[in-house]
Amino acid sequence: WARRIALVPTMGALHEGHLTLVRAARKLADHVAVSIFVNPAQFGPNEDFDAYPRQMEADSALLREEGVALLWAPTVGEVYPDGYATSVRVQGVSDGLCGAARPGHFDGVATVVAKLFNQVEPDFALFGEKDWQQLAVIRRMARDLDLKLDIRGVPTVRESDGLALSSRNAYLSVEKRAQAACLPAAMRSAIAAVQGGATMAKALGDLNQALLNGGFASVDYAEIRDADNLQLVETLARSARLFVAARIGKTRLIDNMPVN
């Protein structure tokens, strides 16, 4: 019988969050493939493509220790050869949240992930729930294009103070890293407030103020949206999530949590 392959797409700079995806993949499939590709198509003109951490040797060692069968690390020229002129756009779920703040970002994500699926031909693909919007975009793309694989989300891995693991956490100074812990704390407080009967406007306003008081420079968004279609919600009749993106120092952090 055919052996099953699980793919974990990454941009490298691997941390415990990525390795959690690899371990979940090992439980699903006979072989695990991990891709490392820093995708220029998903970075805006003023974003950190050149500065994004690249540590292929260290990443390779981690993946060997985890029993990964294949590391797929194509070059930019292999993914986007001369004359490349095609992109994938997933409307609706791409438009708000980070899609509004980073125009074209999710077109780049959807395009490269579709290509990785075709290159590796996995039976499963695993993505972290920390970037829930990305997961929603990929799930919609797979449904709409009849892609024959199973997309799995894996719960966010957090540090002891609640901050979601992210490659961008490495950009934070010691002081900013300590202050960043107010992000998950403020989110939990906002969710508790809404569940306790506070209006969403009041809870989200308090969340914004808590982040600014805690050392964040600005808040890109703090919104409660439907967990599947990412539409804004006014009541909690369906499964919803709180989405936040905020800037501390020069670093933009994102997070999301369920609101039941």
CYANA upper distance limits for C-alpha pairs under 8 A (distance plus 0.5 A):
  3 ARG  CA     29 ALA  CA      8.13
  3 ARG  CA     30 ASP  CA      6.35
  3 ARG  CA     31 HIS  CA      7.99
  4 ARG  CA     29 ALA  CA      5.52
  4 ARG  CA     30 ASP  CA      5.76
  4 ARG  CA     31 HIS  CA      6.99
  4 ARG  CA    122 PRO  CA      7.83
  4 ARG  CA    123 ASP  CA      6.40
  5 ILE  CA     29 ALA  CA      5.91
  5 ILE  CA     30 ASP  CA      6.60
  5 ILE  CA     31 HIS  CA      5.45
  5 ILE  CA     32 VAL  CA      6.25
  5 ILE  CA     33 ALA  CA      7.50
  5 ILE  CA    121 GLU  CA      8.42
  5 ILE  CA    122 PRO  CA      5.43
  5 ILE  CA    123 ASP  CA      5.86
  5 ILE  CA    124 PHE  CA      7.03
  6 ALA  CA     25 ALA  CA      6.18
  6 ALA  CA     26 ARG  CA      8.06
  6 ALA  CA     28 LEU  CA      7.66
  6 ALA  CA     29 ALA  CA      6.17
  6 ALA  CA     30 ASP  CA      8.37
  6 ALA  CA     31 HIS  CA      6.90
  6 ALA  CA     32 VAL  CA      5.40
  6 ALA  CA     33 ALA  CA      6.57
  6 ALA  CA    122 PRO  CA      5.95
  6 ALA  CA    123 ASP  CA      6.36
  6 ALA  CA    124 PHE  CA      5.02
  6 ALA  CA    125 ALA  CA      6.07
  6 ALA  CA    126 LEU  CA      7.90
  7 LEU  CA     25 ALA  CA      7.93
  7 LEU  CA     32 VAL  CA      6.48
  7 LEU  CA     33 ALA  CA      5.26
  7 LEU  CA     34 VAL  CA      6.11
  7 LEU  CA     35 SER  CA      7.88
  7 LEU  CA    120 VAL  CA      8.12
  7 LEU  CA    122 PRO  CA      6.36
  7 LEU  CA    123 ASP  CA      8.39
  7 LEU  CA    124 PHE  CA      6.65
  7 LEU  CA    125 ALA  CA      5.18
  7 LEU  CA    126 LEU  CA      6.93
  8 VAL  CA     21 LEU  CA      7.29
  8 VAL  CA     22 VAL  CA      7.11
  8 VAL  CA     25 ALA  CA      8.04
  8 VAL  CA     32 VAL  CA      8.10
  8 VAL  CA     33 ALA  CA      6.82
  8 VAL  CA     34 VAL  CA      5.22
  8 VAL  CA     35 SER  CA      6.88
  8 VAL  CA    125 ALA  CA      6.33
  8 VAL  CA    126 LEU  CA      5.76
  8 VAL  CA    127 PHE  CA      7.28
  9 PRO  CA     34 VAL  CA      6.25
  9 PRO  CA     35 SER  CA      5.29
  9 PRO  CA     36 ILE  CA      7.10
  9 PRO  CA    113 VAL  CA      8.13
  9 PRO  CA    116 LEU  CA      8.32
  9 PRO  CA    125 ALA  CA      8.10
  9 PRO  CA    126 LEU  CA      7.96
  9 PRO  CA    127 PHE  CA      7.88
 10 THR  CA     14 LEU  CA      8.46
 10 THR  CA     18 HIS  CA      8.19
 10 THR  CA     34 VAL  CA      7.57
 10 THR  CA     35 SER  CA      6.17
 10 THR  CA     36 ILE  CA      5.52
 10 THR  CA     37 PHE  CA      7.09
 10 THR  CA     38 VAL  CA      8.50
 11 MET  CA     35 SER  CA      8.06
 11 MET  CA     36 ILE  CA      5.34
 11 MET  CA     37 PHE  CA      5.34
 11 MET  CA     38 VAL  CA      5.24
 11 MET  CA     39 ASN  CA      7.81
 12 GLY  CA     36 ILE  CA      5.63
 12 GLY  CA     37 PHE  CA      7.42
 12 GLY  CA     38 VAL  CA      7.78
 12 GLY  CA     53 PRO  CA      8.19
 12 GLY  CA     54 ARG  CA      6.96
 12 GLY  CA     55 GLN  CA      7.53
 12 GLY  CA     56 MET  CA      7.62
 12 GLY  CA     59 ASP  CA      7.22
 13 ALA  CA     53 PRO  CA      6.34
 13 ALA  CA     54 ARG  CA      6.33
 13 ALA  CA     55 GLN  CA      6.33
 13 ALA  CA     56 MET  CA      8.22
 13 ALA  CA     59 ASP  CA      7.12
 13 ALA  CA    167 SER  CA      6.60
 14 LEU  CA     18 HIS  CA      6.31
 14 LEU  CA     19 LEU  CA      7.87
 14 LEU  CA     59 ASP  CA      6.41
 14 LEU  CA    167 SER  CA      7.69
 15 HIS  CA     19 LEU  CA      6.95
 15 HIS  CA    165 LEU  CA      8.01
 15 HIS  CA    166 SER  CA      8.09
 15 HIS  CA    167 SER  CA      7.63
 16 GLU  CA     20 THR  CA      6.55
 16 GLU  CA    157 VAL  CA      8.00
 16 GLU  CA    165 LEU  CA      7.94
 17 GLY  CA     21 LEU  CA      7.17
 17 GLY  CA    128 GLY  CA      8.13
 17 GLY  CA    156 THR  CA      7.69
 17 GLY  CA    157 VAL  CA      5.85
 17 GLY  CA    165 LEU  CA      6.55
 17 GLY  CA    166 SER  CA      8.05
 18 HIS  CA     22 VAL  CA      6.97
 18 HIS  CA    128 GLY  CA      8.36
 19 LEU  CA     23 ARG  CA      6.70
 19 LEU  CA     63 LEU  CA      8.49
 19 LEU  CA     66 GLU  CA      8.15
 20 THR  CA     24 ALA  CA      6.69
 20 THR  CA    157 VAL  CA      8.25
 21 LEU  CA     25 ALA  CA      6.59
 21 LEU  CA    126 LEU  CA      6.88
 21 LEU  CA    127 PHE  CA      7.49
 21 LEU  CA    128 GLY  CA      7.54
 21 LEU  CA    154 VAL  CA      7.06
 22 VAL  CA     26 ARG  CA      6.78
 22 VAL  CA     32 VAL  CA      7.64
 22 VAL  CA     34 VAL  CA      8.35
 22 VAL  CA     66 GLU  CA      7.94
 22 VAL  CA     68 VAL  CA      8.21
 23 ARG  CA     27 LYS  CA      7.21
 23 ARG  CA     66 GLU  CA      8.03
 24 ALA  CA     28 LEU  CA      7.31
 24 ALA  CA    154 VAL  CA      8.21
 25 ALA  CA     29 ALA  CA      6.75
 25 ALA  CA     32 VAL  CA      6.83
 25 ALA  CA    124 PHE  CA      8.38
 25 ALA  CA    125 ALA  CA      8.50
 25 ALA  CA    126 LEU  CA      7.39
 26 ARG  CA     30 ASP  CA      7.38
 26 ARG  CA     31 HIS  CA      7.35
 26 ARG  CA     32 VAL  CA      6.65
 28 LEU  CA    124 PHE  CA      8.32
 29 ALA  CA    124 PHE  CA      8.24
 31 HIS  CA     68 VAL  CA      7.65
 31 HIS  CA     69 ALA  CA      6.38
 32 VAL  CA     67 GLY  CA      8.41
 32 VAL  CA     68 VAL  CA      5.72
 32 VAL  CA     69 ALA  CA      6.04
 32 VAL  CA     70 LEU  CA      7.22
 33 ALA  CA     68 VAL  CA      6.62
 33 ALA  CA     69 ALA  CA      6.37
 33 ALA  CA     70 LEU  CA      5.08
 33 ALA  CA     71 LEU  CA      6.39
 33 ALA  CA     72 TRP  CA      7.62
 33 ALA  CA    120 VAL  CA      8.47
 34 VAL  CA     68 VAL  CA      7.69
 34 VAL  CA     70 LEU  CA      6.82
 34 VAL  CA     71 LEU  CA      5.56
 34 VAL  CA     72 TRP  CA      6.63
 35 SER  CA     71 LEU  CA      6.22
 35 SER  CA     72 TRP  CA      5.00
 35 SER  CA     73 ALA  CA      6.15
 35 SER  CA    116 LEU  CA      8.40
 36 ILE  CA     71 LEU  CA      7.85
 36 ILE  CA     72 TRP  CA      6.83
 36 ILE  CA     73 ALA  CA      5.40
 36 ILE  CA     74 PRO  CA      8.08
 37 PHE  CA     73 ALA  CA      6.36
 37 PHE  CA     74 PRO  CA      7.04
 37 PHE  CA     75 THR  CA      7.94
 37 PHE  CA     76 VAL  CA      8.49
 38 VAL  CA     49 PHE  CA      8.20
 38 VAL  CA     52 TYR  CA      8.43
 39 ASN  CA     43 PHE  CA      7.91
 39 ASN  CA     76 VAL  CA      8.11
 39 ASN  CA    108 GLY  CA      8.04
 39 ASN  CA    109 VAL  CA      8.42
 39 ASN  CA    112 VAL  CA      7.83
 40 PRO  CA     49 PHE  CA      7.07
 40 PRO  CA     76 VAL  CA      8.49
 40 PRO  CA    108 GLY  CA      8.39
 41 ALA  CA    105 HIS  CA      7.64
 41 ALA  CA    107 ASP  CA      8.36
 41 ALA  CA    108 GLY  CA      5.08
 41 ALA  CA    109 VAL  CA      7.96
 42 GLN  CA    104 GLY  CA      7.35
 42 GLN  CA    105 HIS  CA      4.84
 42 GLN  CA    106 PHE  CA      7.12
 42 GLN  CA    107 ASP  CA      7.73
 42 GLN  CA    108 GLY  CA      4.90
 42 GLN  CA    109 VAL  CA      6.37
 43 PHE  CA     47 GLU  CA      6.29
 43 PHE  CA     48 ASP  CA      7.62
 43 PHE  CA     49 PHE  CA      6.56
 43 PHE  CA    105 HIS  CA      6.83
 44 GLY  CA    102 ARG  CA      7.19
 44 GLY  CA    103 PRO  CA      8.02
 44 GLY  CA    104 GLY  CA      8.17
 44 GLY  CA    105 HIS  CA      7.60
 48 ASP  CA     52 TYR  CA      6.19
 53 PRO  CA    167 SER  CA      8.22
 55 GLN  CA     59 ASP  CA      6.55
 56 MET  CA     60 SER  CA      6.42
 57 GLU  CA     61 ALA  CA      6.89
 58 ALA  CA     62 LEU  CA      6.89
 59 ASP  CA     63 LEU  CA      6.77
 60 SER  CA     64 ARG  CA      6.69
 60 SER  CA     71 LEU  CA      8.00
 61 ALA  CA     65 GLU  CA      6.83
 62 LEU  CA     66 GLU  CA      6.92
 63 LEU  CA     67 GLY  CA      6.90
 63 LEU  CA     68 VAL  CA      5.95
 63 LEU  CA     71 LEU  CA      8.37
 64 ARG  CA     68 VAL  CA      6.25
 64 ARG  CA     69 ALA  CA      8.46
 74 PRO  CA     78 GLU  CA      6.44
 74 PRO  CA     79 VAL  CA      7.13
 75 THR  CA     79 VAL  CA      6.98
 76 VAL  CA     80 TYR  CA      6.32
 76 VAL  CA     81 PRO  CA      8.15
 77 GLY  CA     81 PRO  CA      5.31
 77 GLY  CA     82 ASP  CA      7.85
 79 VAL  CA    112 VAL  CA      8.25
 79 VAL  CA    115 LYS  CA      8.16
 80 TYR  CA     84 TYR  CA      6.13
 87 SER  CA    107 ASP  CA      7.19
 87 SER  CA    108 GLY  CA      7.87
 87 SER  CA    111 THR  CA      5.90
 88 VAL  CA    107 ASP  CA      6.21
 88 VAL  CA    108 GLY  CA      8.10
 88 VAL  CA    110 ALA  CA      6.23
 88 VAL  CA    111 THR  CA      5.30
 88 VAL  CA    114 ALA  CA      8.48
 89 ARG  CA    106 PHE  CA      7.90
 89 ARG  CA    107 ASP  CA      5.41
 89 ARG  CA    110 ALA  CA      7.22
 89 ARG  CA    111 THR  CA      8.06
 90 VAL  CA     94 SER  CA      6.54
 90 VAL  CA    106 PHE  CA      8.26
 90 VAL  CA    107 ASP  CA      7.57
 90 VAL  CA    110 ALA  CA      7.85
 90 VAL  CA    137 VAL  CA      6.92
 90 VAL  CA    140 ARG  CA      7.78
 90 VAL  CA    141 MET  CA      6.84
 91 GLN  CA     95 ASP  CA      7.11
 92 GLY  CA     96 GLY  CA      8.37
 92 GLY  CA    229 ASN  CA      8.08
 93 VAL  CA    133 GLN  CA      7.52
 93 VAL  CA    136 ALA  CA      7.20
 93 VAL  CA    137 VAL  CA      6.40
 93 VAL  CA    229 ASN  CA      6.55
 93 VAL  CA    230 LEU  CA      6.37
 93 VAL  CA    231 GLN  CA      8.40
 94 SER  CA     98 CYS  CA      8.49
 94 SER  CA     99 GLY  CA      5.78
 94 SER  CA    106 PHE  CA      6.51
 94 SER  CA    107 ASP  CA      8.46
 94 SER  CA    133 GLN  CA      7.83
 94 SER  CA    137 VAL  CA      6.79
 95 ASP  CA     99 GLY  CA      5.34
 95 ASP  CA    100 ALA  CA      6.22
 96 GLY  CA    100 ALA  CA      5.35
 96 GLY  CA    101 ALA  CA      8.37
 96 GLY  CA    230 LEU  CA      8.48
 97 LEU  CA    101 ALA  CA      7.14
 97 LEU  CA    133 GLN  CA      8.41
 97 LEU  CA    221 TYR  CA      7.27
 97 LEU  CA    243 PHE  CA      8.25
 98 CYS  CA    102 ARG  CA      6.15
 98 CYS  CA    105 HIS  CA      8.49
 98 CYS  CA    133 GLN  CA      8.31
 98 CYS  CA    245 ALA  CA      8.30
 99 GLY  CA    103 PRO  CA      6.11
 99 GLY  CA    104 GLY  CA      7.60
 99 GLY  CA    105 HIS  CA      6.90
 99 GLY  CA    106 PHE  CA      6.95
101 ALA  CA    220 ASP  CA      7.90
104 GLY  CA    108 GLY  CA      6.96
105 HIS  CA    109 VAL  CA      6.92
106 PHE  CA    110 ALA  CA      6.39
106 PHE  CA    134 GLN  CA      7.69
106 PHE  CA    137 VAL  CA      8.00
107 ASP  CA    111 THR  CA      6.53
108 GLY  CA    112 VAL  CA      6.67
109 VAL  CA    113 VAL  CA      6.53
109 VAL  CA    134 GLN  CA      8.14
110 ALA  CA    114 ALA  CA      6.52
110 ALA  CA    137 VAL  CA      7.64
110 ALA  CA    138 ILE  CA      6.89
110 ALA  CA    141 MET  CA      7.81
111 THR  CA    115 LYS  CA      6.84
112 VAL  CA    116 LEU  CA      6.62
113 VAL  CA    117 PHE  CA      6.61
113 VAL  CA    138 ILE  CA      8.25
114 ALA  CA    118 ASN  CA      6.88
115 LYS  CA    119 GLN  CA      6.58
116 LEU  CA    120 VAL  CA      6.48
116 LEU  CA    121 GLU  CA      8.32
117 PHE  CA    121 GLU  CA      5.74
117 PHE  CA    122 PRO  CA      6.97
122 PRO  CA    149 LEU  CA      7.19
123 ASP  CA    148 LYS  CA      7.85
123 ASP  CA    149 LEU  CA      5.28
123 ASP  CA    150 ASP  CA      6.76
124 PHE  CA    149 LEU  CA      5.91
124 PHE  CA    150 ASP  CA      5.17
124 PHE  CA    151 ILE  CA      6.41
124 PHE  CA    152 ARG  CA      7.67
125 ALA  CA    149 LEU  CA      7.76
125 ALA  CA    150 ASP  CA      6.85
125 ALA  CA    151 ILE  CA      5.54
125 ALA  CA    152 ARG  CA      6.63
126 LEU  CA    151 ILE  CA      6.56
126 LEU  CA    152 ARG  CA      5.31
126 LEU  CA    153 GLY  CA      6.35
126 LEU  CA    154 VAL  CA      7.42
127 PHE  CA    135 LEU  CA      7.02
127 PHE  CA    151 ILE  CA      8.25
127 PHE  CA    152 ARG  CA      6.88
127 PHE  CA    153 GLY  CA      5.60
127 PHE  CA    154 VAL  CA      6.64
128 GLY  CA    132 TRP  CA      8.03
128 GLY  CA    135 LEU  CA      8.03
128 GLY  CA    153 GLY  CA      6.10
128 GLY  CA    154 VAL  CA      5.37
128 GLY  CA    155 PRO  CA      6.69
128 GLY  CA    156 THR  CA      6.55
129 GLU  CA    135 LEU  CA      7.31
129 GLU  CA    153 GLY  CA      6.13
129 GLU  CA    154 VAL  CA      6.12
129 GLU  CA    155 PRO  CA      5.73
129 GLU  CA    156 THR  CA      5.88
130 LYS  CA    155 PRO  CA      7.80
130 LYS  CA    156 THR  CA      5.60
130 LYS  CA    164 ALA  CA      7.70
130 LYS  CA    254 ILE  CA      8.08
130 LYS  CA    255 ASP  CA      6.31
130 LYS  CA    256 ASN  CA      6.85
131 ASP  CA    135 LEU  CA      7.00
131 ASP  CA    254 ILE  CA      7.94
131 ASP  CA    255 ASP  CA      7.59
131 ASP  CA    256 ASN  CA      8.13
132 TRP  CA    136 ALA  CA      6.64
132 TRP  CA    256 ASN  CA      7.60
133 GLN  CA    137 VAL  CA      6.65
133 GLN  CA    230 LEU  CA      8.18
134 GLN  CA    138 ILE  CA      6.74
135 LEU  CA    139 ARG  CA      6.60
135 LEU  CA    153 GLY  CA      7.49
136 ALA  CA    140 ARG  CA      6.63
136 ALA  CA    228 ASP  CA      7.28
136 ALA  CA    229 ASN  CA      8.05
137 VAL  CA    141 MET  CA      6.63
138 ILE  CA    142 ALA  CA      6.58
138 ILE  CA    151 ILE  CA      8.37
139 ARG  CA    143 ARG  CA      6.74
139 ARG  CA    151 ILE  CA      6.90
140 ARG  CA    144 ASP  CA      6.48
141 MET  CA    145 LEU  CA      6.45
142 ALA  CA    146 ASP  CA      6.35
142 ALA  CA    147 LEU  CA      5.39
142 ALA  CA    148 LYS  CA      8.25
142 ALA  CA    149 LEU  CA      8.28
142 ALA  CA    151 ILE  CA      8.47
143 ARG  CA    147 LEU  CA      7.12
156 THR  CA    164 ALA  CA      7.08
156 THR  CA    165 LEU  CA      8.17
157 VAL  CA    164 ALA  CA      6.44
157 VAL  CA    165 LEU  CA      6.42
158 ARG  CA    162 GLY  CA      5.73
158 ARG  CA    163 LEU  CA      5.86
158 ARG  CA    164 ALA  CA      4.80
158 ARG  CA    165 LEU  CA      5.93
159 GLU  CA    163 LEU  CA      5.91
159 GLU  CA    164 ALA  CA      6.83
159 GLU  CA    165 LEU  CA      6.97
161 ASP  CA    181 ALA  CA      6.54
162 GLY  CA    181 ALA  CA      6.99
162 GLY  CA    184 PRO  CA      6.33
162 GLY  CA    185 ALA  CA      7.85
163 LEU  CA    180 ALA  CA      7.60
163 LEU  CA    181 ALA  CA      6.01
163 LEU  CA    183 LEU  CA      7.68
163 LEU  CA    184 PRO  CA      6.48
164 ALA  CA    184 PRO  CA      8.44
164 ALA  CA    255 ASP  CA      7.45
165 LEU  CA    169 ASN  CA      7.65
166 SER  CA    170 ALA  CA      8.38
168 ARG  CA    172 LEU  CA      8.13
168 ARG  CA    251 THR  CA      7.47
168 ARG  CA    252 ARG  CA      8.33
168 ARG  CA    253 LEU  CA      8.02
169 ASN  CA    177 ARG  CA      7.80
169 ASN  CA    251 THR  CA      8.41
171 TYR  CA    251 THR  CA      7.16
172 LEU  CA    176 LYS  CA      6.04
172 LEU  CA    177 ARG  CA      5.83
172 LEU  CA    249 GLY  CA      7.94
172 LEU  CA    251 THR  CA      7.53
173 SER  CA    177 ARG  CA      6.39
174 VAL  CA    178 ALA  CA      6.85
175 GLU  CA    179 GLN  CA      6.90
176 LYS  CA    180 ALA  CA      6.50
176 LYS  CA    215 GLY  CA      8.00
176 LYS  CA    248 ILE  CA      7.35
176 LYS  CA    249 GLY  CA      7.51
177 ARG  CA    181 ALA  CA      7.64
179 GLN  CA    214 GLY  CA      6.65
179 GLN  CA    215 GLY  CA      6.47
179 GLN  CA    216 PHE  CA      8.31
180 ALA  CA    214 GLY  CA      8.35
180 ALA  CA    215 GLY  CA      8.12
180 ALA  CA    216 PHE  CA      8.06
180 ALA  CA    248 ILE  CA      7.80
181 ALA  CA    185 ALA  CA      7.19
182 CYS  CA    186 ALA  CA      6.29
182 CYS  CA    210 ALA  CA      8.13
182 CYS  CA    211 LEU  CA      7.04
182 CYS  CA    214 GLY  CA      6.73
183 LEU  CA    187 MET  CA      6.75
183 LEU  CA    211 LEU  CA      6.91
184 PRO  CA    188 ARG  CA      6.67
184 PRO  CA    255 ASP  CA      8.20
185 ALA  CA    189 SER  CA      6.79
186 ALA  CA    190 ALA  CA      6.69
186 ALA  CA    207 LEU  CA      5.97
186 ALA  CA    210 ALA  CA      6.85
186 ALA  CA    211 LEU  CA      7.54
187 MET  CA    191 ILE  CA      6.74
187 MET  CA    207 LEU  CA      7.11
187 MET  CA    242 LEU  CA      8.02
187 MET  CA    257 MET  CA      8.13
188 ARG  CA    192 ALA  CA      6.66
189 SER  CA    193 ALA  CA      6.63
189 SER  CA    207 LEU  CA      8.19
190 ALA  CA    194 VAL  CA      6.79
190 ALA  CA    203 ALA  CA      5.45
190 ALA  CA    204 LEU  CA      6.89
190 ALA  CA    206 ASP  CA      7.85
190 ALA  CA    207 LEU  CA      6.57
191 ILE  CA    195 GLN  CA      6.65
191 ILE  CA    203 ALA  CA      8.09
191 ILE  CA    242 LEU  CA      8.08
191 ILE  CA    259 VAL  CA      6.67
192 ALA  CA    196 GLY  CA      6.45
193 ALA  CA    197 GLY  CA      6.93
193 ALA  CA    198 ALA  CA      5.85
193 ALA  CA    203 ALA  CA      6.53
194 VAL  CA    198 ALA  CA      5.25
194 VAL  CA    199 THR  CA      6.63
194 VAL  CA    200 MET  CA      6.56
194 VAL  CA    203 ALA  CA      6.85
195 GLN  CA    259 VAL  CA      8.41
195 GLN  CA    260 ASN  CA      8.18
198 ALA  CA    202 LYS  CA      7.05
198 ALA  CA    203 ALA  CA      6.93
199 THR  CA    203 ALA  CA      6.79
200 MET  CA    204 LEU  CA      6.41
200 MET  CA    224 ILE  CA      8.41
200 MET  CA    234 GLU  CA      8.09
201 ALA  CA    205 GLY  CA      6.44
202 LYS  CA    206 ASP  CA      6.67
203 ALA  CA    207 LEU  CA      6.71
204 LEU  CA    208 ASN  CA      6.70
204 LEU  CA    222 ALA  CA      6.90
204 LEU  CA    223 GLU  CA      7.72
205 GLY  CA    209 GLN  CA      6.84
206 ASP  CA    210 ALA  CA      6.56
207 LEU  CA    211 LEU  CA      6.84
207 LEU  CA    222 ALA  CA      8.33
208 ASN  CA    212 LEU  CA      6.91
208 ASN  CA    219 VAL  CA      7.15
208 ASN  CA    222 ALA  CA      7.79
209 GLN  CA    213 ASN  CA      6.50
210 ALA  CA    214 GLY  CA      6.44
211 LEU  CA    215 GLY  CA      7.00
211 LEU  CA    216 PHE  CA      5.94
211 LEU  CA    218 SER  CA      8.49
211 LEU  CA    219 VAL  CA      8.20
212 LEU  CA    216 PHE  CA      5.38
212 LEU  CA    217 ALA  CA      6.70
212 LEU  CA    218 SER  CA      7.10
212 LEU  CA    219 VAL  CA      8.38
215 GLY  CA    248 ILE  CA      7.29
216 PHE  CA    246 ALA  CA      7.37
216 PHE  CA    247 ARG  CA      6.26
216 PHE  CA    248 ILE  CA      4.93
216 PHE  CA    249 GLY  CA      7.75
217 ALA  CA    246 ALA  CA      8.17
217 ALA  CA    247 ARG  CA      6.12
217 ALA  CA    248 ILE  CA      5.86
217 ALA  CA    249 GLY  CA      7.24
218 SER  CA    246 ALA  CA      6.30
218 SER  CA    247 ARG  CA      5.89
218 SER  CA    248 ILE  CA      7.83
219 VAL  CA    244 VAL  CA      8.21
219 VAL  CA    245 ALA  CA      6.63
219 VAL  CA    246 ALA  CA      4.66
219 VAL  CA    247 ARG  CA      6.77
220 ASP  CA    244 VAL  CA      7.99
220 ASP  CA    245 ALA  CA      5.79
220 ASP  CA    246 ALA  CA      5.86
220 ASP  CA    247 ARG  CA      7.99
221 TYR  CA    243 PHE  CA      7.95
221 TYR  CA    244 VAL  CA      6.00
221 TYR  CA    245 ALA  CA      5.97
221 TYR  CA    246 ALA  CA      7.59
222 ALA  CA    242 LEU  CA      7.60
222 ALA  CA    243 PHE  CA      6.12
222 ALA  CA    244 VAL  CA      4.90
222 ALA  CA    245 ALA  CA      7.25
223 GLU  CA    232 LEU  CA      7.90
223 GLU  CA    242 LEU  CA      6.21
223 GLU  CA    243 PHE  CA      5.83
223 GLU  CA    244 VAL  CA      7.14
224 ILE  CA    232 LEU  CA      6.74
224 ILE  CA    233 VAL  CA      6.85
224 ILE  CA    240 ALA  CA      7.08
224 ILE  CA    241 ARG  CA      6.01
224 ILE  CA    242 LEU  CA      4.90
224 ILE  CA    243 PHE  CA      6.67
224 ILE  CA    259 VAL  CA      8.47
225 ARG  CA    230 LEU  CA      5.59
225 ARG  CA    231 GLN  CA      5.79
225 ARG  CA    232 LEU  CA      4.85
225 ARG  CA    233 VAL  CA      5.78
225 ARG  CA    240 ALA  CA      5.96
225 ARG  CA    241 ARG  CA      6.08
225 ARG  CA    242 LEU  CA      7.08
225 ARG  CA    243 PHE  CA      7.97
226 ASP  CA    230 LEU  CA      5.13
226 ASP  CA    231 GLN  CA      5.80
226 ASP  CA    232 LEU  CA      6.81
226 ASP  CA    233 VAL  CA      6.71
226 ASP  CA    238 ARG  CA      7.50
226 ASP  CA    239 SER  CA      6.74
226 ASP  CA    240 ALA  CA      4.90
226 ASP  CA    241 ARG  CA      6.92
227 ALA  CA    239 SER  CA      6.23
227 ALA  CA    240 ALA  CA      5.09
227 ALA  CA    241 ARG  CA      6.07
233 VAL  CA    240 ALA  CA      8.29
236 LEU  CA    240 ALA  CA      7.29
236 LEU  CA    259 VAL  CA      8.33
236 LEU  CA    260 ASN  CA      7.52
238 ARG  CA    260 ASN  CA      8.47
239 SER  CA    258 PRO  CA      8.16
239 SER  CA    259 VAL  CA      7.46
239 SER  CA    260 ASN  CA      6.54
240 ALA  CA    258 PRO  CA      6.58
240 ALA  CA    259 VAL  CA      5.76
240 ALA  CA    260 ASN  CA      7.04
241 ARG  CA    256 ASN  CA      6.96
241 ARG  CA    257 MET  CA      5.96
241 ARG  CA    258 PRO  CA      4.81
241 ARG  CA    259 VAL  CA      5.48
241 ARG  CA    260 ASN  CA      8.47
242 LEU  CA    256 ASN  CA      5.84
242 LEU  CA    257 MET  CA      5.85
242 LEU  CA    258 PRO  CA      6.81
242 LEU  CA    259 VAL  CA      6.91
243 PHE  CA    254 ILE  CA      8.13
243 PHE  CA    255 ASP  CA      6.59
243 PHE  CA    256 ASN  CA      4.96
243 PHE  CA    257 MET  CA      7.43
244 VAL  CA    254 ILE  CA      6.18
244 VAL  CA    255 ASP  CA      5.98
244 VAL  CA    256 ASN  CA      6.72
245 ALA  CA    252 ARG  CA      7.32
245 ALA  CA    253 LEU  CA      6.11
245 ALA  CA    254 ILE  CA      4.80
245 ALA  CA    255 ASP  CA      7.09
246 ALA  CA    252 ARG  CA      6.16
246 ALA  CA    253 LEU  CA      6.01
246 ALA  CA    254 ILE  CA      7.10
247 ARG  CA    251 THR  CA      6.02
247 ARG  CA    252 ARG  CA      4.83
247 ARG  CA    253 LEU  CA      6.65
248 ILE  CA    252 ARG  CA      6.96
248 ILE  CA    253 LEU  CA      8.13
